């Protein structure tokens, strides 16, 4: 499914009214498309917020009176334009209409809550203080009022998504937050967390899961907000354990970002600034500029110099394959390096071969294509020409086809 098709189905997906096939298609797309995934989270949070709103809302008295006066004034002008001398019965009817409009306004439903903002909007007082220039200030203010209330409502809605601080459980030794030994058991947005020798901790991320922090590690809580949680790992090692199928957690590493796509994985940065990522369950997405690498469960990946993302390989792959992959990534490509990797690969290593395609020449892509197709024929809509040309969408579709069979 493409982004437009997913957007059409998002509301039904949140309402859980899609059939099994469509649900799986939307879930697969959300796992790899940040734009649609963020839209899904916004819709989900919006509906969760609506559930907590009161069924009826009584607008402030001043607003009711102002709206009623404006409605009555407009009705009178319309009646006078039709008949210069309206009978008394028409005036009575208009007064009844005013009472009716007041009742409608009082029973109106919406996401506007009584707040200091709405209570301090006194249109009559504002209009009296404005200079007389022939401009209908009441009409202007009545037009701007919904915009002001909407902006205030959105501010409140956005503010409610903040989930700082996060709880910190010290497992061993002492934990230092912002240079001070942590006694509160909490870390707030913008603060750093440091573990020293023989000290370990666990950070609880609201509605996401746990971050286990090893000794001699340093991280920064960049953002703590539902739908956009972000940390930065400076050094050491952490382990992410998710409690939800749709997490919203990103980990910054130098110039790369690791996007949590559910499951369980670990990240470590050594003294040479080499980051190593291992996925035990689920998968993660690694991004640098326009490069995206998907790391499936059971796979390792290295990031050197803060930007060079290595080719993923299975943790239990043969030593010869691991050695040739590292030679390809960091020691310069030899004439027969791709052939050596293909020879050392088993059917379980086809995701590694697939990841090599956008990293090599078109001539080598043909060899890799055939080696992969011999074990996992490309799915529908994935062509040989598309893969040879490095079509990223086709590469991902083939990745999906292989991943679920492994």
The 8 nearest C-alpha neighbors of each residue, nearest first, counted from 0:
[[1, 4, 5, 24, 28, 2, 25, 3],
 [0, 2, 4, 3, 5, 28, 6, 25],
 [1, 3, 5, 4, 6, 35, 0, 28],
 [2, 4, 6, 5, 1, 7, 0, 8],
 [5, 3, 7, 1, 2, 6, 0, 8],
 [4, 6, 2, 8, 7, 3, 9, 25],
 [7, 5, 9, 3, 8, 4, 2, 35],
 [6, 8, 4, 5, 9, 3, 10, 11],
 [7, 9, 5, 6, 11, 10, 12, 4],
 [10, 8, 12, 6, 11, 7, 5, 13],
 [11, 9, 13, 12, 8, 14, 7, 42],
 [10, 12, 14, 16, 8, 13, 9, 15],
 [11, 13, 9, 15, 10, 14, 17, 8],
 [12, 14, 10, 15, 11, 9, 43, 42],
 [13, 15, 11, 12, 16, 10, 17, 9],
 [16, 14, 12, 13, 17, 11, 22, 18],
 [15, 17, 11, 14, 12, 18, 13, 22],
 [18, 16, 22, 15, 12, 11, 21, 19],
 [17, 19, 21, 20, 22, 16, 15, 23],
 [18, 20, 22, 21, 23, 17, 24, 16],
 [19, 21, 23, 22, 18, 24, 17, 25],
 [22, 20, 24, 23, 18, 19, 17, 25],
 [21, 23, 19, 25, 20, 24, 17, 18],
 [22, 24, 26, 20, 21, 25, 27, 19],
 [23, 25, 21, 27, 22, 26, 20, 28],
 [26, 24, 28, 22, 27, 23, 5, 29],
 [27, 25, 23, 29, 28, 24, 22, 30],
 [28, 26, 24, 30, 25, 29, 23, 31],
 [27, 29, 25, 30, 26, 31, 32, 24],
 [30, 28, 36, 26, 32, 31, 27, 35],
 [29, 31, 27, 28, 32, 260, 26, 36],
 [30, 32, 29, 28, 33, 27, 284, 260],
 [33, 31, 29, 34, 35, 36, 28, 30],
 [32, 34, 36, 35, 37, 31, 29, 30],
 [35, 33, 37, 36, 32, 38, 2, 29],
 [34, 36, 38, 37, 33, 32, 29, 39],
 [35, 37, 33, 29, 39, 38, 34, 32],
 [38, 36, 40, 39, 34, 35, 33, 41],
 [37, 39, 35, 41, 36, 40, 42, 34],
 [40, 38, 36, 42, 37, 41, 43, 35],
 [41, 39, 43, 37, 38, 42, 226, 44],
 [40, 42, 38, 44, 43, 39, 45, 37],
 [43, 41, 45, 39, 40, 44, 46, 38],
 [42, 44, 40, 46, 45, 41, 39, 47],
 [43, 45, 47, 41, 46, 42, 40, 48],
 [46, 44, 42, 48, 43, 47, 41, 49],
 [47, 45, 49, 48, 43, 44, 42, 50],
 [46, 48, 44, 50, 45, 49, 43, 51],
 [47, 49, 45, 46, 50, 51, 44, 52],
 [50, 48, 46, 52, 51, 47, 45, 110],
 [49, 51, 47, 48, 52, 46, 53, 45],
 [50, 52, 49, 48, 53, 47, 46, 54],
 [51, 53, 49, 50, 54, 48, 110, 109],
 [54, 52, 55, 51, 56, 50, 108, 49],
 [55, 53, 52, 56, 108, 109, 51, 50],
 [56, 54, 53, 108, 106, 57, 107, 109],
 [55, 57, 108, 58, 107, 53, 106, 54],
 [56, 58, 105, 59, 55, 106, 107, 113],
 [57, 59, 105, 56, 60, 63, 62, 113],
 [60, 58, 61, 62, 118, 63, 57, 117],
 [59, 61, 63, 62, 64, 58, 57, 65],
 [62, 60, 64, 63, 59, 65, 121, 122],
 [61, 63, 65, 64, 60, 59, 66, 58],
 [64, 62, 60, 66, 65, 61, 67, 101],
 [63, 65, 67, 61, 62, 66, 68, 60],
 [66, 64, 62, 68, 67, 63, 69, 61],
 [65, 67, 69, 63, 68, 64, 62, 70],
 [68, 66, 70, 64, 69, 65, 63, 71],
 [69, 67, 71, 65, 70, 66, 64, 72],
 [68, 70, 72, 66, 67, 71, 65, 73],
 [69, 71, 67, 73, 72, 68, 66, 74],
 [72, 70, 74, 68, 69, 73, 97, 67],
 [71, 73, 69, 75, 70, 74, 68, 76],
 [74, 72, 76, 70, 75, 71, 69, 77],
 [73, 75, 71, 77, 72, 76, 70, 78],
 [76, 74, 78, 72, 77, 73, 79, 71],
 [75, 77, 79, 73, 74, 78, 80, 72],
 [78, 76, 74, 80, 75, 79, 73, 81],
 [77, 79, 75, 81, 80, 76, 82, 74],
 [78, 80, 82, 76, 83, 81, 77, 75],
 [81, 79, 77, 78, 82, 76, 83, 75],
 [80, 82, 78, 79, 77, 83, 76, 85],
 [81, 83, 79, 84, 85, 80, 78, 77],
 [84, 82, 79, 85, 80, 81, 78, 86],
 [85, 83, 82, 86, 79, 78, 87, 81],
 [86, 84, 82, 89, 83, 87, 79, 78],
 [87, 85, 88, 89, 84, 90, 82, 91],
 [86, 88, 90, 89, 91, 85, 92, 84],
 [87, 89, 91, 86, 90, 92, 85, 93],
 [90, 88, 92, 87, 91, 86, 93, 85],
 [91, 89, 93, 87, 92, 88, 94, 86],
 [90, 92, 88, 94, 93, 89, 95, 87],
 [91, 93, 89, 95, 90, 94, 96, 88],
 [92, 94, 96, 90, 95, 91, 89, 97],
 [93, 95, 97, 91, 96, 92, 90, 98],
 [96, 94, 92, 98, 93, 97, 99, 91],
 [97, 95, 93, 99, 94, 98, 100, 92],
 [96, 98, 94, 100, 95, 99, 71, 67],
 [99, 97, 101, 95, 96, 100, 102, 94],
 [98, 100, 96, 102, 97, 101, 95, 103],
 [101, 99, 103, 97, 102, 98, 96, 104],
 [100, 102, 98, 104, 99, 103, 67, 105],
 [103, 101, 105, 99, 100, 104, 106, 98],
 [104, 102, 100, 106, 101, 105, 107, 99],
 [103, 105, 107, 101, 102, 106, 100, 63],
 [106, 104, 102, 57, 103, 107, 58, 101],
 [107, 105, 103, 104, 102, 55, 108, 56],
 [108, 106, 104, 105, 103, 56, 109, 55],
 [107, 109, 55, 56, 106, 54, 110, 111],
 [110, 108, 111, 107, 56, 55, 112, 52],
 [109, 111, 112, 52, 152, 108, 49, 149],
 [112, 110, 109, 152, 113, 148, 56, 149],
 [113, 111, 114, 110, 56, 152, 117, 58],
 [112, 114, 117, 111, 58, 118, 115, 59],
 [115, 113, 116, 117, 112, 118, 119, 111],
 [114, 116, 118, 117, 119, 113, 120, 112],
 [115, 117, 114, 119, 118, 120, 151, 148],
 [118, 116, 120, 114, 119, 115, 113, 59],
 [119, 117, 115, 116, 120, 114, 59, 113],
 [118, 120, 116, 117, 121, 115, 114, 122],
 [121, 119, 117, 118, 122, 116, 62, 61],
 [122, 120, 124, 123, 119, 125, 61, 118],
 [121, 123, 125, 124, 126, 120, 140, 137],
 [124, 122, 126, 125, 121, 127, 65, 137],
 [125, 123, 127, 126, 122, 121, 128, 129],
 [126, 124, 122, 128, 127, 123, 121, 129],
 [125, 127, 123, 129, 128, 124, 122, 136],
 [128, 126, 124, 125, 129, 123, 130, 122],
 [127, 129, 125, 126, 124, 130, 123, 131],
 [128, 130, 126, 127, 125, 131, 136, 132],
 [131, 129, 132, 128, 127, 126, 133, 134],
 [130, 132, 133, 129, 134, 127, 128, 135],
 [133, 131, 134, 130, 135, 129, 136, 126],
 [132, 134, 131, 135, 136, 130, 129, 137],
 [135, 133, 132, 136, 131, 139, 137, 138],
 [134, 136, 137, 138, 133, 139, 132, 140],
 [137, 135, 139, 138, 134, 140, 126, 129],
 [136, 138, 140, 139, 135, 141, 126, 122],
 [137, 139, 141, 136, 140, 135, 142, 69],
 [140, 138, 136, 142, 141, 137, 143, 135],
 [141, 139, 143, 137, 142, 138, 144, 136],
 [140, 142, 138, 144, 139, 143, 137, 145],
 [143, 141, 139, 140, 144, 138, 145, 146],
 [142, 144, 140, 146, 141, 145, 139, 147],
 [143, 145, 147, 141, 146, 142, 140, 148],
 [146, 144, 148, 147, 143, 149, 142, 141],
 [147, 145, 149, 143, 144, 148, 150, 142],
 [148, 146, 150, 144, 149, 145, 151, 143],
 [147, 149, 151, 145, 150, 146, 152, 144],
 [148, 150, 152, 146, 151, 147, 145, 153],
 [151, 149, 153, 147, 152, 148, 146, 154],
 [150, 152, 148, 154, 149, 153, 147, 155],
 [153, 151, 149, 155, 150, 154, 148, 156],
 [152, 154, 156, 150, 155, 151, 157, 149],
 [155, 153, 151, 157, 152, 156, 158, 150],
 [154, 156, 158, 152, 153, 157, 159, 151],
 [157, 155, 153, 159, 154, 158, 152, 160],
 [158, 156, 154, 159, 160, 155, 153, 161],
 [157, 159, 155, 160, 156, 161, 154, 153],
 [158, 160, 156, 157, 161, 155, 162, 154],
 [161, 159, 225, 158, 224, 157, 162, 156],
 [162, 160, 224, 159, 158, 163, 223, 225],
 [161, 163, 224, 223, 160, 164, 225, 205],
 [164, 162, 223, 187, 165, 161, 188, 224],
 [163, 165, 187, 186, 185, 162, 166, 188],
 [166, 164, 186, 185, 163, 203, 204, 187],
 [165, 167, 185, 203, 184, 202, 186, 164],
 [168, 166, 202, 184, 185, 201, 169, 203],
 [169, 167, 201, 200, 170, 184, 202, 166],
 [168, 170, 200, 171, 199, 167, 201, 174],
 [169, 171, 200, 199, 168, 172, 201, 198],
 [172, 170, 198, 199, 169, 173, 197, 200],
 [171, 173, 198, 197, 199, 174, 170, 169],
 [174, 172, 198, 171, 175, 180, 169, 194],
 [173, 175, 194, 181, 180, 193, 176, 169],
 [174, 176, 180, 193, 179, 181, 178, 192],
 [177, 175, 192, 179, 178, 191, 181, 180],
 [178, 176, 191, 179, 190, 175, 192, 193],
 [177, 179, 176, 175, 180, 191, 193, 192],
 [180, 178, 175, 176, 177, 181, 174, 182],
 [181, 179, 175, 174, 176, 182, 173, 178],
 [182, 180, 175, 174, 176, 183, 179, 184],
 [181, 183, 184, 180, 185, 174, 179, 175],
 [184, 182, 185, 181, 167, 186, 166, 180],
 [183, 185, 167, 182, 166, 181, 168, 186],
 [186, 184, 166, 167, 183, 165, 164, 187],
 [185, 187, 165, 164, 190, 166, 167, 188],
 [188, 186, 164, 163, 190, 189, 165, 185],
 [187, 189, 220, 190, 222, 223, 221, 163],
 [190, 188, 221, 220, 187, 219, 191, 222],
 [189, 191, 188, 187, 220, 177, 219, 186],
 [192, 190, 219, 177, 176, 218, 220, 193],
 [191, 193, 176, 218, 217, 175, 219, 177],
 [194, 192, 217, 175, 216, 174, 176, 195],
 [193, 195, 215, 214, 174, 216, 198, 199],
 [194, 196, 215, 198, 214, 197, 193, 216],
 [197, 195, 198, 214, 215, 194, 172, 199],
 [196, 198, 214, 172, 195, 171, 199, 215],
 [199, 197, 172, 171, 214, 195, 194, 196],
 [198, 200, 171, 213, 214, 170, 212, 194],
 [199, 201, 169, 170, 212, 168, 211, 202],
 [202, 200, 211, 168, 210, 167, 212, 203],
 [203, 201, 167, 210, 209, 166, 204, 168],
 [202, 204, 209, 166, 165, 208, 205, 167],
 [203, 205, 208, 207, 209, 165, 202, 206],
 [206, 204, 207, 203, 208, 162, 165, 225],
 [205, 207, 208, 204, 243, 242, 246, 225],
 [208, 206, 204, 205, 246, 242, 241, 243],
 [207, 209, 241, 242, 204, 240, 203, 206],
 [210, 208, 203, 240, 202, 204, 239, 211],
 [209, 211, 239, 202, 201, 238, 212, 240],
 [212, 210, 201, 238, 237, 200, 209, 202],
 [213, 211, 237, 200, 199, 201, 210, 236],
 [212, 214, 199, 236, 237, 216, 211, 215],
 [213, 215, 198, 194, 199, 216, 195, 196],
 [216, 214, 195, 194, 235, 196, 213, 217],
 [217, 215, 235, 234, 194, 214, 193, 236],
 [216, 218, 193, 234, 233, 192, 232, 235],
 [219, 217, 232, 231, 192, 233, 191, 216],
 [218, 220, 191, 231, 230, 221, 190, 192],
 [219, 221, 230, 188, 189, 190, 222, 191],
 [222, 220, 230, 229, 189, 219, 188, 231],
 [223, 221, 229, 228, 188, 220, 224, 230],
 [224, 222, 228, 163, 162, 188, 161, 229],
 [223, 225, 161, 227, 162, 228, 160, 226],
 [226, 224, 160, 227, 161, 228, 162, 223],
 [225, 227, 247, 40, 224, 228, 37, 41],
 [226, 228, 224, 225, 247, 229, 248, 223],
 [229, 227, 248, 223, 222, 224, 247, 226],
 [230, 228, 249, 222, 221, 248, 250, 227],
 [231, 229, 220, 221, 250, 219, 251, 249],
 [230, 232, 251, 219, 218, 250, 233, 252],
 [233, 231, 218, 234, 252, 251, 217, 230],
 [234, 232, 217, 218, 231, 252, 235, 216],
 [235, 233, 268, 216, 217, 232, 236, 269],
 [236, 234, 216, 268, 267, 215, 217, 269],
 [235, 237, 267, 213, 266, 216, 212, 268],
 [238, 236, 212, 211, 266, 265, 213, 267],
 [237, 239, 265, 211, 210, 264, 266, 240],
 [240, 238, 210, 264, 263, 209, 265, 241],
 [239, 241, 263, 209, 208, 210, 262, 238],
 [242, 240, 208, 262, 243, 207, 261, 263],
 [241, 243, 208, 207, 240, 244, 206, 209],
 [244, 242, 245, 241, 246, 207, 261, 208],
 [243, 245, 261, 246, 242, 241, 262, 260],
 [244, 246, 243, 261, 247, 260, 30, 207],
 [247, 245, 207, 243, 261, 248, 244, 260],
 [248, 246, 226, 227, 228, 245, 259, 249],
 [247, 249, 228, 259, 229, 246, 258, 227],
 [248, 250, 258, 229, 257, 259, 228, 230],
 [251, 249, 257, 230, 231, 256, 229, 258],
 [250, 252, 256, 231, 255, 232, 230, 257],
 [253, 251, 255, 256, 232, 254, 231, 250],
 [252, 254, 305, 255, 251, 306, 233, 256],
 [255, 253, 305, 306, 252, 287, 256, 251],
 [256, 254, 287, 252, 253, 286, 306, 251],
 [255, 257, 251, 286, 250, 252, 285, 258],
 [256, 258, 285, 250, 249, 284, 251, 259],
 [259, 257, 249, 284, 283, 260, 285, 256],
 [258, 260, 283, 248, 261, 249, 257, 246],
 [259, 261, 283, 282, 30, 258, 246, 245],
 [262, 260, 244, 281, 259, 246, 241, 245],
 [263, 261, 281, 280, 241, 240, 282, 264],
 [262, 264, 240, 280, 239, 279, 241, 278],
 [263, 265, 278, 279, 239, 277, 238, 280],
 [264, 266, 238, 277, 237, 276, 239, 278],
 [267, 265, 276, 237, 236, 275, 238, 277],
 [266, 268, 236, 275, 274, 235, 237, 269],
 [269, 267, 274, 234, 235, 273, 272, 236],
 [268, 270, 272, 271, 273, 267, 235, 274],
 [269, 271, 272, 268, 273, 234, 235, 274],
 [272, 270, 269, 273, 268, 303, 304, 274],
 [273, 271, 269, 270, 268, 274, 304, 303],
 [274, 272, 303, 271, 268, 269, 302, 275],
 [275, 273, 268, 302, 267, 301, 272, 303],
 [274, 276, 301, 267, 266, 300, 302, 268],
 [277, 275, 266, 300, 299, 265, 301, 274],
 [276, 278, 299, 265, 264, 298, 279, 300],
 [279, 277, 264, 296, 297, 280, 298, 263],
 [278, 280, 296, 264, 297, 263, 277, 281],
 [279, 281, 262, 296, 263, 278, 282, 264],
 [282, 280, 262, 296, 261, 295, 263, 278],
 [281, 283, 295, 296, 294, 260, 278, 280],
 [284, 282, 260, 259, 294, 258, 293, 285],
 [283, 285, 293, 258, 257, 292, 294, 286],
 [286, 284, 257, 292, 291, 256, 258, 293],
 [287, 285, 291, 256, 255, 290, 288, 292],
 [286, 288, 255, 290, 289, 306, 291, 254],
 [287, 289, 290, 286, 255, 291, 254, 306],
 [290, 288, 287, 291, 286, 292, 285, 255],
 [291, 289, 287, 288, 286, 292, 285, 308],
 [290, 292, 286, 285, 289, 287, 293, 284],
 [291, 293, 285, 284, 294, 286, 290, 354],
 [294, 292, 284, 283, 295, 285, 291, 282],
 [293, 295, 283, 282, 298, 284, 292, 311],
 [294, 296, 282, 298, 293, 297, 281, 278],
 [297, 295, 278, 280, 279, 281, 298, 282],
 [296, 298, 279, 278, 313, 314, 295, 299],
 [299, 297, 313, 312, 296, 314, 295, 278],
 [300, 298, 277, 312, 311, 276, 314, 313],
 [299, 301, 311, 276, 309, 275, 310, 277],
 [302, 300, 275, 309, 274, 308, 276, 303],
 [303, 301, 308, 274, 307, 273, 309, 305],
 [304, 302, 273, 307, 305, 306, 301, 274],
 [303, 305, 306, 307, 272, 302, 273, 253],
 [306, 304, 253, 254, 303, 302, 307, 255],
 [305, 307, 254, 304, 255, 308, 303, 302],
 [308, 306, 303, 302, 309, 304, 305, 301],
 [309, 307, 302, 306, 301, 310, 303, 300],
 [308, 310, 301, 300, 302, 328, 307, 311],
 [309, 311, 300, 354, 312, 351, 308, 324],
 [312, 310, 300, 299, 351, 298, 309, 294],
 [311, 313, 298, 299, 351, 314, 310, 300],
 [314, 312, 298, 316, 315, 297, 299, 348],
 [313, 315, 298, 316, 299, 297, 312, 277],
 [314, 316, 313, 317, 297, 298, 312, 318],
 [317, 315, 313, 314, 318, 320, 321, 312],
 [316, 318, 320, 319, 321, 315, 343, 344],
 [317, 319, 321, 320, 322, 316, 315, 323],
 [318, 320, 322, 317, 321, 323, 343, 340],
 [319, 321, 323, 343, 317, 322, 318, 340],
 [322, 320, 318, 324, 319, 323, 325, 317],
 [321, 323, 319, 325, 320, 324, 318, 326],
 [322, 324, 326, 320, 325, 321, 340, 327],
 [325, 323, 327, 321, 326, 322, 320, 328],
 [326, 324, 328, 322, 327, 323, 329, 321],
 [327, 325, 330, 323, 324, 328, 329, 322],
 [326, 328, 324, 332, 325, 331, 329, 323],
 [329, 327, 325, 326, 309, 324, 330, 310],
 [328, 330, 326, 325, 331, 327, 309, 332],
 [331, 329, 326, 327, 328, 332, 325, 333],
 [332, 330, 327, 329, 333, 326, 328, 325],
 [333, 331, 327, 336, 334, 330, 326, 328],
 [334, 332, 336, 335, 331, 327, 337, 326],
 [333, 335, 336, 332, 337, 338, 331, 339],
 [334, 336, 338, 333, 337, 339, 332, 340],
 [337, 335, 339, 333, 338, 334, 332, 340],
 [338, 336, 340, 339, 335, 341, 363, 334],
 [337, 339, 341, 335, 336, 340, 342, 366],
 [340, 338, 342, 336, 337, 341, 343, 335],
 [339, 341, 337, 343, 342, 338, 320, 323],
 [340, 342, 338, 344, 339, 343, 337, 370],
 [341, 343, 339, 340, 344, 338, 345, 320],
 [342, 344, 340, 320, 341, 339, 319, 345],
 [345, 343, 341, 348, 342, 340, 320, 346],
 [344, 346, 347, 348, 343, 349, 341, 342],
 [347, 345, 348, 349, 374, 344, 371, 375],
 [346, 348, 345, 349, 405, 350, 344, 313],
 [349, 347, 345, 346, 351, 344, 350, 352],
 [348, 350, 352, 351, 346, 347, 371, 353],
 [351, 349, 353, 352, 348, 354, 398, 401],
 [350, 352, 354, 349, 353, 348, 312, 311],
 [351, 353, 349, 355, 350, 354, 367, 348],
 [354, 352, 350, 355, 351, 356, 349, 371],
 [353, 355, 351, 352, 356, 350, 310, 357],
 [354, 356, 352, 358, 353, 357, 359, 351],
 [355, 357, 364, 358, 354, 353, 359, 367],
 [358, 356, 389, 359, 355, 354, 364, 360],
 [359, 357, 355, 356, 360, 354, 364, 310],
 [358, 360, 356, 357, 363, 355, 364, 361],
 [361, 359, 363, 362, 364, 358, 356, 357],
 [362, 360, 364, 363, 387, 365, 359, 388],
 [361, 363, 360, 364, 365, 366, 387, 359],
 [362, 364, 366, 360, 365, 361, 367, 359],
 [365, 363, 361, 367, 356, 362, 366, 387],
 [364, 366, 368, 363, 367, 362, 387, 369],
 [365, 367, 363, 364, 369, 368, 370, 362],
 [368, 366, 364, 370, 365, 369, 371, 363],
 [369, 367, 365, 371, 366, 370, 364, 372],
 [368, 370, 372, 366, 371, 367, 373, 365],
 [371, 369, 367, 373, 368, 372, 366, 374],
 [370, 372, 368, 373, 369, 374, 375, 349],
 [373, 371, 376, 375, 369, 374, 370, 368],
 [372, 374, 371, 370, 375, 369, 376, 368],
 [375, 373, 372, 371, 346, 376, 370, 349],
 [374, 376, 372, 371, 373, 377, 401, 400],
 [377, 375, 372, 378, 374, 373, 371, 397],
 [376, 378, 381, 397, 372, 375, 379, 382],
 [379, 377, 381, 397, 380, 376, 400, 396],
 [378, 380, 381, 377, 382, 396, 397, 376],
 [379, 381, 382, 378, 393, 377, 396, 385],
 [382, 380, 393, 379, 378, 377, 385, 383],
 [383, 381, 385, 384, 380, 386, 377, 393],
 [382, 384, 386, 385, 387, 381, 368, 365],
 [383, 385, 387, 382, 386, 388, 381, 389],
 [386, 384, 388, 382, 390, 383, 387, 389],
 [385, 387, 389, 383, 388, 384, 390, 382],
 [386, 388, 384, 389, 385, 364, 361, 383],
 [389, 387, 385, 386, 390, 384, 361, 357],
 [388, 390, 386, 387, 357, 391, 385, 356],
 [391, 389, 385, 393, 392, 386, 388, 394],
 [392, 390, 394, 393, 389, 395, 386, 357],
 [393, 391, 395, 394, 390, 396, 397, 381],
 [394, 392, 396, 381, 395, 390, 391, 397],
 [393, 395, 391, 397, 392, 396, 398, 390],
 [394, 396, 398, 392, 393, 397, 399, 391],
 [397, 395, 393, 399, 398, 394, 392, 400],
 [396, 398, 400, 394, 399, 395, 377, 393],
 [397, 399, 395, 401, 396, 400, 402, 394],
 [400, 398, 402, 396, 397, 401, 395, 403],
 [401, 399, 397, 398, 402, 403, 396, 378],
 [400, 402, 398, 404, 399, 403, 397, 405],
 [403, 401, 399, 405, 404, 400, 398, 350],
 [402, 404, 405, 401, 400, 399, 398, 295],
 [405, 403, 401, 402, 400, 399, 375, 347],
 [404, 402, 403, 401, 347, 346, 400, 350]]
